Amino acid sequence: VAFEKAEGEVSDRRGDARYLKWINYNDYSEQERPTIEGQVRALASKPLISVVMPVYNTPERMLDEAIASVAEQIYDNWE
């Protein structure tokens, strides 16, 4: 879930038309997953992607969701 600071409040961007357009363009169906996994395996170069995020005073639920979202990615060369 993407959040942004707006006028002193944290708002959920799921209803933002631009975000929904991005999701529609970049999301894939489970039927497409094997094809995409094959394309990822066939990449000539797989750079290591490091995920860095602040954790001070972050609610545990949000950390769990963030970690789960990375763990669910098709591309697996990350730390």
PyMOL Python script that loads the backbone (N, CA, C, O; Angstrom):
from pymol import cmd

cmd.read_pdbstr("""\
ATOM      1  N   VAL A   1       0.845  -1.174   0.000  1.00  0.00           N
ATOM      2  CA  VAL A   1       0.000   0.000   0.000  1.00  0.00           C
ATOM      3  C   VAL A   1       0.884   1.229   0.000  1.00  0.00           C
ATOM      4  O   VAL A   1       1.760   1.373   0.853  1.00  0.00           O
ATOM      5  N   ALA A   2       0.661   2.096  -0.936  1.00  0.00           N
ATOM      6  CA  ALA A   2       1.463   3.318  -1.036  1.00  0.00           C
ATOM      7  C   ALA A   2       0.790   4.432  -0.251  1.00  0.00           C
ATOM      8  O   ALA A   2      -0.426   4.611  -0.324  1.00  0.00           O
ATOM      9  N   PHE A   3       1.584   5.171   0.494  1.00  0.00           N
ATOM     10  CA  PHE A   3       1.069   6.281   1.287  1.00  0.00           C
ATOM     11  C   PHE A   3       1.840   7.538   0.933  1.00  0.00           C
ATOM     12  O   PHE A   3       2.997   7.476   0.517  1.00  0.00           O
ATOM     13  N   GLU A   4       1.196   8.666   1.101  1.00  0.00           N
ATOM     14  CA  GLU A   4       1.909   9.928   0.919  1.00  0.00           C
ATOM     15  C   GLU A   4       1.418  10.926   1.954  1.00  0.00           C
ATOM     16  O   GLU A   4       0.281  10.849   2.420  1.00  0.00           O
ATOM     17  N   LYS A   5       2.276  11.849   2.301  1.00  0.00           N
ATOM     18  CA  LYS A   5       1.953  12.902   3.255  1.00  0.00           C
ATOM     19  C   LYS A   5       1.220  13.995   2.495  1.00  0.00           C
ATOM     20  O   LYS A   5       1.753  14.539   1.528  1.00  0.00           O
ATOM     21  N   ALA A   6       0.013  14.323   2.915  1.00  0.00           N
ATOM     22  CA  ALA A   6      -0.762  15.356   2.226  1.00  0.00           C
ATOM     23  C   ALA A   6      -1.468  16.228   3.254  1.00  0.00           C
ATOM     24  O   ALA A   6      -2.319  15.747   4.001  1.00  0.00           O
ATOM     25  N   GLU A   7      -1.119  17.496   3.292  1.00  0.00           N
ATOM     26  CA  GLU A   7      -1.744  18.460   4.174  1.00  0.00           C
ATOM     27  C   GLU A   7      -1.788  17.972   5.616  1.00  0.00           C
ATOM     28  O   GLU A   7      -2.816  18.078   6.285  1.00  0.00           O
ATOM     29  N   GLY A   8      -0.667  17.436   6.090  1.00  0.00           N
ATOM     30  CA  GLY A   8      -0.573  17.016   7.476  1.00  0.00           C
ATOM     31  C   GLY A   8      -1.188  15.670   7.774  1.00  0.00           C
ATOM     32  O   GLY A   8      -1.172  15.237   8.926  1.00  0.00           O
ATOM     33  N   GLU A   9      -1.729  14.991   6.781  1.00  0.00           N
ATOM     34  CA  GLU A   9      -2.343  13.688   6.997  1.00  0.00           C
ATOM     35  C   GLU A   9      -1.659  12.655   6.116  1.00  0.00           C
ATOM     36  O   GLU A   9      -1.091  12.976   5.072  1.00  0.00           O
ATOM     37  N   VAL A  10      -1.726  11.419   6.560  1.00  0.00           N
ATOM     38  CA  VAL A  10      -1.258  10.324   5.721  1.00  0.00           C
ATOM     39  C   VAL A  10      -2.482   9.791   5.005  1.00  0.00           C
ATOM     40  O   VAL A  10      -3.468   9.424   5.644  1.00  0.00           O
ATOM     41  N   SER A  11      -2.428   9.748   3.691  1.00  0.00           N
ATOM     42  CA  SER A  11      -3.585   9.283   2.932  1.00  0.00           C
ATOM     43  C   SER A  11      -3.226   8.059   2.103  1.00  0.00           C
ATOM     44  O   SER A  11      -2.109   7.941   1.600  1.00  0.00           O
ATOM     45  N   ASP A  12      -4.170   7.166   1.970  1.00  0.00           N
ATOM     46  CA  ASP A  12      -4.008   5.947   1.187  1.00  0.00           C
ATOM     47  C   ASP A  12      -4.172   6.320  -0.281  1.00  0.00           C
ATOM     48  O   ASP A  12      -5.174   6.925  -0.661  1.00  0.00           O
ATOM     49  N   ARG A  13      -3.180   5.957  -1.114  1.00  0.00           N
ATOM     50  CA  ARG A  13      -3.221   6.366  -2.526  1.00  0.00           C
ATOM     51  C   ARG A  13      -3.941   5.365  -3.405  1.00  0.00           C
ATOM     52  O   ARG A  13      -3.979   5.552  -4.621  1.00  0.00           O
ATOM     53  N   ARG A  14      -4.515   4.311  -2.845  1.00  0.00           N
ATOM     54  CA  ARG A  14      -5.181   3.316  -3.690  1.00  0.00           C
ATOM     55  C   ARG A  14      -6.291   3.920  -4.540  1.00  0.00           C
ATOM     56  O   ARG A  14      -6.588   3.400  -5.615  1.00  0.00           O
ATOM     57  N   GLY A  15      -6.907   5.002  -4.085  1.00  0.00           N
ATOM     58  CA  GLY A  15      -7.967   5.631  -4.837  1.00  0.00           C
ATOM     59  C   GLY A  15      -7.474   6.662  -5.837  1.00  0.00           C
ATOM     60  O   GLY A  15      -8.277   7.193  -6.604  1.00  0.00           O
ATOM     61  N   ASP A  16      -6.191   6.960  -5.856  1.00  0.00           N
ATOM     62  CA  ASP A  16      -5.600   7.940  -6.760  1.00  0.00           C
ATOM     63  C   ASP A  16      -5.587   7.366  -8.174  1.00  0.00           C
ATOM     64  O   ASP A  16      -5.043   6.284  -8.398  1.00  0.00           O
ATOM     65  N   ALA A  17      -6.180   8.081  -9.129  1.00  0.00           N
ATOM     66  CA  ALA A  17      -6.290   7.593 -10.507  1.00  0.00           C
ATOM     67  C   ALA A  17      -4.933   7.291 -11.126  1.00  0.00           C
ATOM     68  O   ALA A  17      -4.806   6.332 -11.887  1.00  0.00           O
ATOM     69  N   ARG A  18      -3.903   8.101 -10.810  1.00  0.00           N
ATOM     70  CA  ARG A  18      -2.570   7.858 -11.381  1.00  0.00           C
ATOM     71  C   ARG A  18      -1.987   6.549 -10.853  1.00  0.00           C
ATOM     72  O   ARG A  18      -1.374   5.784 -11.598  1.00  0.00           O
ATOM     73  N   TYR A  19      -2.185   6.304  -9.564  1.00  0.00           N
ATOM     74  CA  TYR A  19      -1.682   5.066  -8.961  1.00  0.00           C
ATOM     75  C   TYR A  19      -2.417   3.847  -9.539  1.00  0.00           C
ATOM     76  O   TYR A  19      -1.796   2.827  -9.840  1.00  0.00           O
ATOM     77  N   LEU A  20      -3.738   3.962  -9.690  1.00  0.00           N
ATOM     78  CA  LEU A  20      -4.504   2.861 -10.270  1.00  0.00           C
ATOM     79  C   LEU A  20      -4.064   2.585 -11.708  1.00  0.00           C
ATOM     80  O   LEU A  20      -3.988   1.428 -12.123  1.00  0.00           O
ATOM     81  N   LYS A  21      -3.774   3.641 -12.468  1.00  0.00           N
ATOM     82  CA  LYS A  21      -3.273   3.479 -13.840  1.00  0.00           C
ATOM     83  C   LYS A  21      -1.930   2.749 -13.821  1.00  0.00           C
ATOM     84  O   LYS A  21      -1.691   1.869 -14.648  1.00  0.00           O
ATOM     85  N   TRP A  22      -1.045   3.113 -12.872  1.00  0.00           N
ATOM     86  CA  TRP A  22       0.261   2.457 -12.748  1.00  0.00           C
ATOM     87  C   TRP A  22       0.077   0.972 -12.422  1.00  0.00           C
ATOM     88  O   TRP A  22       0.733   0.115 -13.014  1.00  0.00           O
ATOM     89  N   ILE A  23      -0.818   0.676 -11.479  1.00  0.00           N
ATOM     90  CA  ILE A  23      -1.094  -0.715 -11.101  1.00  0.00           C
ATOM     91  C   ILE A  23      -1.601  -1.491 -12.312  1.00  0.00           C
ATOM     92  O   ILE A  23      -1.122  -2.591 -12.584  1.00  0.00           O
ATOM     93  N   ASN A  24      -2.559  -0.934 -13.038  1.00  0.00           N
ATOM     94  CA  ASN A  24      -3.123  -1.622 -14.207  1.00  0.00           C
ATOM     95  C   ASN A  24      -2.061  -1.899 -15.259  1.00  0.00           C
ATOM     96  O   ASN A  24      -2.104  -2.935 -15.923  1.00  0.00           O
ATOM     97  N   TYR A  25      -1.111  -0.988 -15.420  1.00  0.00           N
ATOM     98  CA  TYR A  25      -0.052  -1.149 -16.408  1.00  0.00           C
ATOM     99  C   TYR A  25       0.992  -2.169 -15.965  1.00  0.00           C
ATOM    100  O   TYR A  25       1.491  -2.939 -16.786  1.00  0.00           O
ATOM    101  N   ASN A  26       1.328  -2.183 -14.671  1.00  0.00           N
ATOM    102  CA  ASN A  26       2.442  -2.995 -14.174  1.00  0.00           C
ATOM    103  C   ASN A  26       2.049  -4.306 -13.525  1.00  0.00           C
ATOM    104  O   ASN A  26       2.908  -5.163 -13.322  1.00  0.00           O
ATOM    105  N   ASP A  27       0.793  -4.491 -13.197  1.00  0.00           N
ATOM    106  CA  ASP A  27       0.376  -5.723 -12.544  1.00  0.00           C
ATOM    107  C   ASP A  27       0.299  -6.849 -13.571  1.00  0.00           C
ATOM    108  O   ASP A  27       0.258  -6.601 -14.776  1.00  0.00           O
ATOM    109  N   TYR A  28       0.280  -8.067 -13.091  1.00  0.00           N
ATOM    110  CA  TYR A  28       0.198  -9.224 -13.967  1.00  0.00           C
ATOM    111  C   TYR A  28      -0.735 -10.244 -13.326  1.00  0.00           C
ATOM    112  O   TYR A  28      -0.992 -10.196 -12.123  1.00  0.00           O
ATOM    113  N   SER A  29      -1.236 -11.159 -14.134  1.00  0.00           N
ATOM    114  CA  SER A  29      -2.112 -12.211 -13.618  1.00  0.00           C
ATOM    115  C   SER A  29      -1.263 -13.413 -13.210  1.00  0.00           C
ATOM    116  O   SER A  29      -0.111 -13.541 -13.624  1.00  0.00           O
ATOM    117  N   GLU A  30      -1.835 -14.274 -12.412  1.00  0.00           N
ATOM    118  CA  GLU A  30      -1.109 -15.487 -12.001  1.00  0.00           C
ATOM    119  C   GLU A  30      -0.809 -16.374 -13.210  1.00  0.00           C
ATOM    120  O   GLU A  30       0.166 -17.125 -13.191  1.00  0.00           O
ATOM    121  N   GLN A  31      -1.625 -16.299 -14.253  1.00  0.00           N
ATOM    122  CA  GLN A  31      -1.366 -17.070 -15.469  1.00  0.00           C
ATOM    123  C   GLN A  31      -0.108 -16.573 -16.172  1.00  0.00           C
ATOM    124  O   GLN A  31       0.579 -17.350 -16.834  1.00  0.00           O
ATOM    125  N   GLU A  32       0.199 -15.281 -16.032  1.00  0.00           N
ATOM    126  CA  GLU A  32       1.388 -14.702 -16.660  1.00  0.00           C
ATOM    127  C   GLU A  32       2.661 -14.950 -15.852  1.00  0.00           C
ATOM    128  O   GLU A  32       3.763 -14.831 -16.387  1.00  0.00           O
ATOM    129  N   ARG A  33       2.522 -15.290 -14.582  1.00  0.00           N
ATOM    130  CA  ARG A  33       3.680 -15.409 -13.691  1.00  0.00           C
ATOM    131  C   ARG A  33       4.743 -16.379 -14.205  1.00  0.00           C
ATOM    132  O   ARG A  33       5.920 -16.018 -14.199  1.00  0.00           O
ATOM    133  N   PRO A  34       4.391 -17.609 -14.657  1.00  0.00           N
ATOM    134  CA  PRO A  34       5.443 -18.509 -15.145  1.00  0.00           C
ATOM    135  C   PRO A  34       6.241 -17.934 -16.312  1.00  0.00           C
ATOM    136  O   PRO A  34       7.454 -18.133 -16.390  1.00  0.00           O
ATOM    137  N   THR A  35       5.580 -17.229 -17.211  1.00  0.00           N
ATOM    138  CA  THR A  35       6.270 -16.608 -18.344  1.00  0.00           C
ATOM    139  C   THR A  35       7.255 -15.556 -17.852  1.00  0.00           C
ATOM    140  O   THR A  35       8.400 -15.505 -18.301  1.00  0.00           O
ATOM    141  N   ILE A  36       6.803 -14.724 -16.934  1.00  0.00           N
ATOM    142  CA  ILE A  36       7.664 -13.665 -16.403  1.00  0.00           C
ATOM    143  C   ILE A  36       8.823 -14.270 -15.620  1.00  0.00           C
ATOM    144  O   ILE A  36       9.951 -13.790 -15.728  1.00  0.00           O
ATOM    145  N   GLU A  37       8.566 -15.320 -14.830  1.00  0.00           N
ATOM    146  CA  GLU A  37       9.642 -15.989 -14.094  1.00  0.00           C
ATOM    147  C   GLU A  37      10.700 -16.531 -15.056  1.00  0.00           C
ATOM    148  O   GLU A  37      11.895 -16.451 -14.774  1.00  0.00           O
ATOM    149  N   GLY A  38      10.265 -17.081 -16.186  1.00  0.00           N
ATOM    150  CA  GLY A  38      11.206 -17.562 -17.193  1.00  0.00           C
ATOM    151  C   GLY A  38      12.033 -16.438 -17.787  1.00  0.00           C
ATOM    152  O   GLY A  38      13.228 -16.604 -18.032  1.00  0.00           O
ATOM    153  N   GLN A  39      11.405 -15.301 -18.020  1.00  0.00           N
ATOM    154  CA  GLN A  39      12.129 -14.143 -18.547  1.00  0.00           C
ATOM    155  C   GLN A  39      13.157 -13.655 -17.539  1.00  0.00           C
ATOM    156  O   GLN A  39      14.262 -13.265 -17.916  1.00  0.00           O
ATOM    157  N   VAL A  40      12.800 -13.673 -16.262  1.00  0.00           N
ATOM    158  CA  VAL A  40      13.741 -13.242 -15.228  1.00  0.00           C
ATOM    159  C   VAL A  40      14.919 -14.222 -15.150  1.00  0.00           C
ATOM    160  O   VAL A  40      16.068 -13.791 -15.054  1.00  0.00           O
ATOM    161  N   ARG A  41      14.653 -15.514 -15.188  1.00  0.00           N
ATOM    162  CA  ARG A  41      15.732 -16.515 -15.160  1.00  0.00           C
ATOM    163  C   ARG A  41      16.675 -16.347 -16.346  1.00  0.00           C
ATOM    164  O   ARG A  41      17.873 -16.603 -16.226  1.00  0.00           O
ATOM    165  N   ALA A  42      16.147 -15.920 -17.484  1.00  0.00           N
ATOM    166  CA  ALA A  42      16.939 -15.793 -18.702  1.00  0.00           C
ATOM    167  C   ALA A  42      17.739 -14.491 -18.785  1.00  0.00           C
ATOM    168  O   ALA A  42      18.516 -14.309 -19.722  1.00  0.00           O
ATOM    169  N   LEU A  43      17.563 -13.592 -17.830  1.00  0.00           N
ATOM    170  CA  LEU A  43      18.307 -12.332 -17.874  1.00  0.00           C
ATOM    171  C   LEU A  43      19.817 -12.584 -17.874  1.00  0.00           C
ATOM    172  O   LEU A  43      20.315 -13.403 -17.101  1.00  0.00           O
ATOM    173  N   ALA A  44      20.528 -11.886 -18.731  1.00  0.00           N
ATOM    174  CA  ALA A  44      21.984 -12.031 -18.795  1.00  0.00           C
ATOM    175  C   ALA A  44      22.649 -11.424 -17.568  1.00  0.00           C
ATOM    176  O   ALA A  44      23.698 -11.891 -17.124  1.00  0.00           O
ATOM    177  N   SER A  45      22.045 -10.404 -17.035  1.00  0.00           N
ATOM    178  CA  SER A  45      22.591  -9.729 -15.860  1.00  0.00           C
ATOM    179  C   SER A  45      21.488  -9.580 -14.825  1.00  0.00           C
ATOM    180  O   SER A  45      20.381  -9.142 -15.136  1.00  0.00           O
ATOM    181  N   LYS A  46      21.799  -9.945 -13.609  1.00  0.00           N
ATOM    182  CA  LYS A  46      20.829  -9.815 -12.518  1.00  0.00           C
ATOM    183  C   LYS A  46      21.461  -9.005 -11.389  1.00  0.00           C
ATOM    184  O   LYS A  46      22.019  -9.575 -10.452  1.00  0.00           O
ATOM    185  N   PRO A  47      21.376  -7.694 -11.476  1.00  0.00           N
ATOM    186  CA  PRO A  47      21.995  -6.877 -10.422  1.00  0.00           C
ATOM    187  C   PRO A  47      21.323  -7.120  -9.076  1.00  0.00           C
ATOM    188  O   PRO A  47      20.125  -7.391  -9.001  1.00  0.00           O
ATOM    189  N   LEU A  48      22.117  -7.018  -8.022  1.00  0.00           N
ATOM    190  CA  LEU A  48      21.607  -7.134  -6.669  1.00  0.00           C
ATOM    191  C   LEU A  48      20.892  -5.835  -6.312  1.00  0.00           C
ATOM    192  O   LEU A  48      21.461  -4.750  -6.432  1.00  0.00           O
ATOM    193  N   ILE A  49      19.659  -5.952  -5.879  1.00  0.00           N
ATOM    194  CA  ILE A  49      18.888  -4.792  -5.453  1.00  0.00           C
ATOM    195  C   ILE A  49      18.834  -4.809  -3.931  1.00  0.00           C
ATOM    196  O   ILE A  49      18.388  -5.784  -3.325  1.00  0.00           O
ATOM    197  N   SER A  50      19.290  -3.727  -3.326  1.00  0.00           N
ATOM    198  CA  SER A  50      19.253  -3.592  -1.871  1.00  0.00           C
ATOM    199  C   SER A  50      18.043  -2.766  -1.481  1.00  0.00           C
ATOM    200  O   SER A  50      17.835  -1.665  -1.991  1.00  0.00           O
ATOM    201  N   VAL A  51      17.254  -3.303  -0.578  1.00  0.00           N
ATOM    202  CA  VAL A  51      16.076  -2.590  -0.086  1.00  0.00           C
ATOM    203  C   VAL A  51      16.452  -1.966   1.254  1.00  0.00           C
ATOM    204  O   VAL A  51      16.813  -2.668   2.199  1.00  0.00           O
ATOM    205  N   VAL A  52      16.365  -0.658   1.323  1.00  0.00           N
ATOM    206  CA  VAL A  52      16.703   0.073   2.538  1.00  0.00           C
ATOM    207  C   VAL A  52      15.477   0.881   2.941  1.00  0.00           C
ATOM    208  O   VAL A  52      14.895   1.595   2.125  1.00  0.00           O
ATOM    209  N   MET A  53      15.093   0.759   4.204  1.00  0.00           N
ATOM    210  CA  MET A  53      13.944   1.524   4.673  1.00  0.00           C
ATOM    211  C   MET A  53      14.110   1.859   6.148  1.00  0.00           C
ATOM    212  O   MET A  53      14.700   1.090   6.907  1.00  0.00           O
ATOM    213  N   PRO A  54      13.584   3.011   6.547  1.00  0.00           N
ATOM    214  CA  PRO A  54      13.673   3.378   7.959  1.00  0.00           C
ATOM    215  C   PRO A  54      12.743   2.494   8.785  1.00  0.00           C
ATOM    216  O   PRO A  54      11.657   2.131   8.334  1.00  0.00           O
ATOM    217  N   VAL A  55      13.170   2.156   9.976  1.00  0.00           N
ATOM    218  CA  VAL A  55      12.352   1.301  10.828  1.00  0.00           C
ATOM    219  C   VAL A  55      12.102   1.896  12.208  1.00  0.00           C
ATOM    220  O   VAL A  55      11.412   1.285  13.025  1.00  0.00           O
ATOM    221  N   TYR A  56      12.644   3.061  12.478  1.00  0.00           N
ATOM    222  CA  TYR A  56      12.468   3.677  13.789  1.00  0.00           C
ATOM    223  C   TYR A  56      11.003   4.086  13.996  1.00  0.00           C
ATOM    224  O   TYR A  56      10.452   4.865  13.219  1.00  0.00           O
ATOM    225  N   ASN A  57      10.400   3.563  15.025  1.00  0.00           N
ATOM    226  CA  ASN A  57       9.005   3.861  15.379  1.00  0.00           C
ATOM    227  C   ASN A  57       8.000   3.481  14.295  1.00  0.00           C
ATOM    228  O   ASN A  57       6.904   4.041  14.256  1.00  0.00           O
ATOM    229  N   THR A  58       8.341   2.566  13.436  1.00  0.00           N
ATOM    230  CA  THR A  58       7.413   2.107  12.404  1.00  0.00           C
ATOM    231  C   THR A  58       6.558   0.997  12.993  1.00  0.00           C
ATOM    232  O   THR A  58       7.093   0.082  13.619  1.00  0.00           O
ATOM    233  N   PRO A  59       5.241   1.054  12.809  1.00  0.00           N
ATOM    234  CA  PRO A  59       4.383  -0.008  13.331  1.00  0.00           C
ATOM    235  C   PRO A  59       4.793  -1.371  12.750  1.00  0.00           C
ATOM    236  O   PRO A  59       5.072  -1.493  11.557  1.00  0.00           O
ATOM    237  N   GLU A  60       4.823  -2.378  13.609  1.00  0.00           N
ATOM    238  CA  GLU A  60       5.264  -3.713  13.194  1.00  0.00           C
ATOM    239  C   GLU A  60       4.451  -4.235  12.015  1.00  0.00           C
ATOM    240  O   GLU A  60       5.009  -4.884  11.130  1.00  0.00           O
ATOM    241  N   ARG A  61       3.161  -3.971  11.981  1.00  0.00           N
ATOM    242  CA  ARG A  61       2.309  -4.423  10.881  1.00  0.00           C
ATOM    243  C   ARG A  61       2.803  -3.870   9.542  1.00  0.00           C
ATOM    244  O   ARG A  61       2.818  -4.580   8.536  1.00  0.00           O
ATOM    245  N   MET A  62       3.205  -2.600   9.541  1.00  0.00           N
ATOM    246  CA  MET A  62       3.684  -1.991   8.299  1.00  0.00           C
ATOM    247  C   MET A  62       5.013  -2.605   7.865  1.00  0.00           C
ATOM    248  O   MET A  62       5.242  -2.801   6.671  1.00  0.00           O
ATOM    249  N   LEU A  63       5.883  -2.907   8.816  1.00  0.00           N
ATOM    250  CA  LEU A  63       7.149  -3.570   8.484  1.00  0.00           C
ATOM    251  C   LEU A  63       6.884  -4.951   7.908  1.00  0.00           C
ATOM    252  O   LEU A  63       7.486  -5.335   6.906  1.00  0.00           O
ATOM    253  N   ASP A  64       5.984  -5.701   8.539  1.00  0.00           N
ATOM    254  CA  ASP A  64       5.636  -7.033   8.038  1.00  0.00           C
ATOM    255  C   ASP A  64       5.094  -6.975   6.614  1.00  0.00           C
ATOM    256  O   ASP A  64       5.450  -7.799   5.770  1.00  0.00           O
ATOM    257  N   GLU A  65       4.229  -5.994   6.354  1.00  0.00           N
ATOM    258  CA  GLU A  65       3.662  -5.844   5.005  1.00  0.00           C
ATOM    259  C   GLU A  65       4.737  -5.477   3.991  1.00  0.00           C
ATOM    260  O   GLU A  65       4.732  -5.982   2.869  1.00  0.00           O
ATOM    261  N   ALA A  66       5.654  -4.602   4.381  1.00  0.00           N
ATOM    262  CA  ALA A  66       6.731  -4.196   3.473  1.00  0.00           C
ATOM    263  C   ALA A  66       7.637  -5.376   3.142  1.00  0.00           C
ATOM    264  O   ALA A  66       7.990  -5.587   1.982  1.00  0.00           O
ATOM    265  N   ILE A  67       8.007  -6.139   4.153  1.00  0.00           N
ATOM    266  CA  ILE A  67       8.868  -7.311   3.936  1.00  0.00           C
ATOM    267  C   ILE A  67       8.153  -8.337   3.070  1.00  0.00           C
ATOM    268  O   ILE A  67       8.754  -8.903   2.157  1.00  0.00           O
ATOM    269  N   ALA A  68       6.879  -8.581   3.346  1.00  0.00           N
ATOM    270  CA  ALA A  68       6.102  -9.544   2.554  1.00  0.00           C
ATOM    271  C   ALA A  68       6.010  -9.100   1.097  1.00  0.00           C
ATOM    272  O   ALA A  68       6.075  -9.932   0.192  1.00  0.00           O
ATOM    273  N   SER A  69       5.861  -7.802   0.866  1.00  0.00           N
ATOM    274  CA  SER A  69       5.733  -7.331  -0.518  1.00  0.00           C
ATOM    275  C   SER A  69       7.023  -7.552  -1.302  1.00  0.00           C
ATOM    276  O   SER A  69       6.978  -7.841  -2.498  1.00  0.00           O
ATOM    277  N   VAL A  70       8.169  -7.418  -0.642  1.00  0.00           N
ATOM    278  CA  VAL A  70       9.442  -7.673  -1.314  1.00  0.00           C
ATOM    279  C   VAL A  70       9.619  -9.179  -1.524  1.00  0.00           C
ATOM    280  O   VAL A  70      10.050  -9.614  -2.592  1.00  0.00           O
ATOM    281  N   ALA A  71       9.289  -9.964  -0.513  1.00  0.00           N
ATOM    282  CA  ALA A  71       9.451 -11.420  -0.608  1.00  0.00           C
ATOM    283  C   ALA A  71       8.579 -12.018  -1.710  1.00  0.00           C
ATOM    284  O   ALA A  71       8.921 -13.068  -2.253  1.00  0.00           O
ATOM    285  N   GLU A  72       7.469 -11.379  -2.052  1.00  0.00           N
ATOM    286  CA  GLU A  72       6.560 -11.875  -3.078  1.00  0.00           C
ATOM    287  C   GLU A  72       6.955 -11.477  -4.499  1.00  0.00           C
ATOM    288  O   GLU A  72       6.293 -11.881  -5.454  1.00  0.00           O
ATOM    289  N   GLN A  73       8.009 -10.702  -4.653  1.00  0.00           N
ATOM    290  CA  GLN A  73       8.427 -10.255  -5.982  1.00  0.00           C
ATOM    291  C   GLN A  73       8.960 -11.417  -6.813  1.00  0.00           C
ATOM    292  O   GLN A  73       9.518 -12.373  -6.274  1.00  0.00           O
ATOM    293  N   ILE A  74       8.786 -11.327  -8.104  1.00  0.00           N
ATOM    294  CA  ILE A  74       9.311 -12.356  -9.006  1.00  0.00           C
ATOM    295  C   ILE A  74      10.832 -12.283  -9.063  1.00  0.00           C
ATOM    296  O   ILE A  74      11.508 -13.309  -9.001  1.00  0.00           O
ATOM    297  N   TYR A  75      11.361 -11.092  -9.180  1.00  0.00           N
ATOM    298  CA  TYR A  75      12.819 -10.910  -9.203  1.00  0.00           C
ATOM    299  C   TYR A  75      13.346 -11.245  -7.805  1.00  0.00           C
ATOM    300  O   TYR A  75      12.864 -10.708  -6.808  1.00  0.00           O
ATOM    301  N   ASP A  76      14.333 -12.131  -7.742  1.00  0.00           N
ATOM    302  CA  ASP A  76      14.748 -12.626  -6.430  1.00  0.00           C
ATOM    303  C   ASP A  76      16.168 -12.252  -6.003  1.00  0.00           C
ATOM    304  O   ASP A  76      16.637 -12.718  -4.965  1.00  0.00           O
ATOM    305  N   ASN A  77      16.853 -11.429  -6.778  1.00  0.00           N
ATOM    306  CA  ASN A  77      18.216 -11.068  -6.406  1.00  0.00           C
ATOM    307  C   ASN A  77      18.221  -9.753  -5.635  1.00  0.00           C
ATOM    308  O   ASN A  77      18.638  -8.714  -6.146  1.00  0.00           O
ATOM    309  N   TRP A  78      17.750  -9.824  -4.404  1.00  0.00           N
ATOM    310  CA  TRP A  78      17.666  -8.642  -3.562  1.00  0.00           C
ATOM    311  C   TRP A  78      18.114  -9.011  -2.152  1.00  0.00           C
ATOM    312  O   TRP A  78      18.173 -10.181  -1.773  1.00  0.00           O
ATOM    313  N   GLU A  79      18.422  -7.976  -1.402  1.00  0.00           N
ATOM    314  CA  GLU A  79      18.807  -8.180   0.007  1.00  0.00           C
ATOM    315  C   GLU A  79      18.100  -7.161   0.861  1.00  0.00           C
ATOM    316  O   GLU A  79      18.277  -7.148   2.080  1.00  0.00           O
TER     317      GLU A  79
END
""", "prot")
cmd.dss("prot")
cmd.show_as("cartoon", "prot")
cmd.util.cbc("prot")
cmd.orient("prot")
